[in-house]
Amino acid sequence: MASLLQMFCRQTSLWCPLIRTQRDFFVGASLLRYTNCIPNKQVDRWSEKRAMAGIYDNIGIFGDFKVHPKDLINAPCWLKGWRGNELQRCIRKKKMVGDRMFVDDLHNLNKRIRFLYKRLNRYGKRR
């Protein structure tokens, strides 16, 4: 009934403040129409990544604080318990195992260090 009256008011250009239910301004898109069309995502709560989260948390409690979690990580020696960007990682690798590397691998590592050094000095965050 109200929609028929609204159509009549619009067509006859009458102003009907009591019947009119639409806003004269735009308040943004309704979020309700977006939330209903998104399918629920099935999440594996016991995936390997989630199941192993916090695996080293109790080493200090149960192990008498003798072992640090970084000692249990299987990784190259220049990466264990260390953080940094690619240039710092390459320099650290060269310093730690550069004398034991093959000639071609050392040459490629030096090229990568030169490239990253130039790039850091030209476009780096703190230049």
HELIX and SHEET records of a PDB file:
HELIX    1   1 ALA A    2  GLN A   11  1                                  10    
HELIX    2   2 LEU A   32  CYS A   37  1                                   6    
HELIX    3   3 GLU A   48  ALA A   51  1                                   4    
HELIX    4   4 ILE A   59  PHE A   62  1                                   4    
HELIX    5   5 PRO A   69  LEU A   72  5                                   4    
HELIX    6   6 GLU A   86  VAL A   97  1                                  12    
HELIX    7   7 GLY A   98  ARG A  100  5                                   3    
HELIX    8   8 VAL A  103  TYR A  123  1                                  21    
END                                                                             
